[in-house]
Amino acid sequence: MLIPKTTLHRFIHENMTHIPVPSELAAKGALEQLRYLEKYGAISDDDPIEKRLGLLAALFDCVAQPTADGFREQLAIVRKFYEKPP
């Protein structure tokens, strides 16, 4: 059964209101890494959200720990959603 992304998006917002914003430098570094990974085929637009959130958390681990923790919290919410869809 395919669950519409808008439903998942709403579920995330119902369970989490804020992910700490990283510094501009940390955000630019993460974007650069994402572009590199995409260029060499390590990630794609078709990757599941769980992979994307895990990768974002890993990219911010050393430069913006509160942001990394926020992505991990969001990942836990996504996993909860797929276990028990609303």
Steps between C-alpha positions, in 0.01 A plus 500: 500500500642836396469770765477855362799715590267776621372263769854418615592868494201586718587214740855631537373849581252362750784327687785746456491875470865599465835385366782731615638698208871441430741782429530620142844341477370161624206514258725585205737216592215251518362619166843461343523143631149418376586629152817291498311185606233563237758562227661162564173309535514434874162669548206576275155660507353151523666418834262432790452775755665285767826500301479875441440582867778267615740660256404851609552406864844358418599809300417730791643280778832680531396854405148548639411235758158647590404489131625140471294406806196667344535293184532183711183596686325551168627160383346337808168673422510375139567145617208527744277623218578200280445260789156649576371725222235751614 
